[in-house]
Amino acid sequence: MKNVPLYPDERVDDLLTKNMKIIQSDEVFCFSMDAVLLAQFVSLPNKGRMVDLCTGNGVIPLLLSSRTEGLIDGVEIQERLYDMASRNVEMNGLENRISIYHGDVKDALCYLGNGTYDVLTCNPPYMPVVGGEKNKSPHVAIARHEIMLTLEEMIRVSGQLVRSGGKVAYVHRAGRAADIFFYMRKYKIEPKRVRFVHPRRSAGANMILVEGIRDGKPDLKVLPPLIVYKDNGNYCDEIYEIYYGGKGGV
């Protein structure tokens, strides 16, 4: 593990059970369960090229690197988060496998190329910009609201960056499912696997995990729901397995 410089508001956390560390900041960016679930959900080849859009502090490329030997790129528009992601790659000694690009996802075709990737992931901003108070931190506001990137723009670029037959995987709010499927088909990404995430067994879904194939044939598999918490507030066994590699408490 290499030593890298930190900003005063930053700390270094353990990255779950992956024997890696990650720089985080409560004022700028911390990864959430969404990213962890997406990194576990997406189907990966042993080798090949992968890209993560809206990469934040680089958490998804770091997690993917433990599941594949392929090359992974990340794209982040915010300079501070780009810098954080770059230092996370350096700190974990993964410079030969992960490259972070500072740029606008909408322009990614210009610097990444058409049909370059076998797999694309994205944990995009969830909230449309409809007025009212957003998060006071501009970094967090951009990460959570469609200020710099809309859902349609993200899916359009996804269809350009992956090769025909390549896979695309997203995590998003369950309430946007219809929009996600509509735009995926509009840009020739056929939804193939979907899983709804529920906070508790008795609650409705609040997240959706979806994977599609560029130029794929229609055939959607709806997976069993993923339940996050037991009635007693502990993680369900599958969540505990994803996070810690073992079963949770009773």
N, C-alpha and C positions, 0 to 999 in steps of 0.2 A: 504494500500500500504506500503510495507516494504522498509526500506532504505538499499541499497546495495552499496558496494564500486564501484567507477568508475575509469577508466583509464583517463589520462589527455585529450586524444583525443575523449572521449565519451561524449554523451549527452543523456538525457532522453526525449523522445517524447511521445505525446498522440498516442495511437494506434486506430486511426479512431474513431468510435462511440461505441467501445466495452467496454468503462470504464476501459481500461487497459493502462499501460505505457510500453514503450519498449526502451531499451538501443540501441543506434546506434553510428556509427563512420564513418565519410566520408573517413577516412584513411584505415579502415578495412572492414566494411560491413554496408550497408543500404539496407533495403528491397525495392522492386520495385513493380509496378503494377502487374507484373506477379504473384507474390505470393498471392496478394489480390484476383485476379481473380480465381486462382486455389482453394483457400480456400472457395470461394463462389460457385464454379462450382461443386465440388465433391459431390456425393451423400453420405450422412452419416446416419448410424443407430442411434437411440436414445442412445443405449448402445453398448458395444462391445470393441474391441481393434483396435487401429489405429496406423500407423507409418508414419513418414515423413522423407524421405531420403534427404541428402544434406540440412539439416535444417537451416544452417546459424546461425542467431541470434535467431532462434526459433519462427519466426513470424507466420509460418503456424500452428504449434501446438497451439499457443496462440489464433489465430483466430478460429481454429476448436473447441477449448474448449467452445466457446460461442454458438456453434451449436449442441453440443452433450454432453451427460453426460458420455460418454465412457472414457476409459483410452487411453492416447496418448503417444507414444514414438517418439523421434527425434534422428537422427543419424548425426553426424558431424565429419569429419576427422581432421579439423584444430583446434588445441588446443585453440587458442585465441577465435575463434567463438564458440566452445563448451562452454568455460567459459562464454562468453557473453550470450549464450542461457540459461545456467544454472542459471545465475543471473537474467535473465528476468523471468524465471519460479518462482524463489524465490521472486522477487520483487512483483509479482502479486499474491502471495500466492497460487500457483497452484501445489505445490510439491506433493500433494496427487493424482493428476490426470495426470501430465505430467512428464515424465522421459527423460532425455537427455543422450545419449550414445556417448562417445568419441571413434570413431573407423572408420575403412575403410568399406564403403558400400560393397565392394567386399567380405568381410569376415563376413558380417552381419548374415549369416545363422548360424555361429558358436556361436554367443552370443545372437541371438534373436529367433532362432528356426525355423524349417520348418513348413509352414502352420499356423503360429501363429496369423495372423491378418485378420480382416474382411475388412479393408480398408487400402490402401497404397497411399500416395501422394509423388510427387517429382517434384521440380523445379530444374532440373539438370543443369550442365554447358552446354552452348549452342554451343560453338565454337570449332570445331576440331582444333587440334594442327597442323598447316601447315607451321610454320616458320613465320618470320616477327616479328614486335614489338607487344608484349602483354602489358597488363596493367602493369605499373611500380610497383604497390603494389602486392606482392606475394599473399596476401590474396584474393584480387579482381581477380587476374589472375586465381587462382585455382577455384574460384567460377564461372568464366565465360568461361574458356577453359577446354577442356577434358584432363587435365593434369593428374589427379588422377583417373578419371572415364570416360569411354566411354559410349555412348548411349546404345550400345548392352549390356555392363556389367550391367548397371543400370536396363535395362528391364529384363535381365536374373535373377538378384537377386529379382526383384519384383515378378516374377513368382514363386520363391521359398518361399518367405515370406508370401504371402497371401494364405488362404485356398481355396479349390475348391468352386467356387461361390462367392469368395471375390472380391471386386472392387479395381481397380487400376486407378489413375488419374494423368495425367501429364500436364504441360504447357511447350511449346517449341517454337522454331522458325517455322513458317508456312512452310518454305522451306525444313524442315526435315520430313514433313508429311509422305512421302513414306517410309522413313527409319523406322519411328516410327511404322507404321502399319505392315511393314515386320517383325520387331523384336518382336512385340507383338504377332503375330501369331506364329512365330518360337518358342516362349516360352509359348505358350498355354494361352495367354491373348487375348480374342476376343474383338476387338474394338466395343463398343456399342453406344457411344454418342460422337459427335465431334462438336466443335464450333470454327469458325475462327474469329479472332479479327482483325479489321481494324482500323488504326489510324483515318481515315476519310472516309466518305461514298464513295468518289471518288477514294480512294486509295486501292491498293491490300492488302491482309491480311499479317500481319507481325508476328502474333502469332497464335498458335493453342492450344486449350484445348481439351483433349481427355480422355475418360473414358472407361475402358474395364472390363471384367469379366473373372476371371480365369476359364477355361474350359467352357466358355459360347458358345452358339450357334450363328452362323452368323446372324446378323440383325443390321446394322449400321443406327442410326438416326442422320442425319445432321441437327443441330439446326440453327435457323436464325443467321446471322452474328451479332457480337457485335461491335458496332461503338463507338470509344472512344471520339472523339471530334466533335462538331458541326463546321460549316463553320466559325463561329466567334471566334473559339478557346476555347470556354467553353466546359466542359464535357457534353456529352449527358446525358439524364435523367437517363438511366439505370446505367451508371457509377457513377453518383452522388448518386444514391440510394445505390449502393454497398458501396461506401466510407462513406457517411454521413447520410444515412437513410432518404433522402428526395430528392425532385426534384431540379434540377439546374436552372440556370438563362436562359433567353431567348436567 
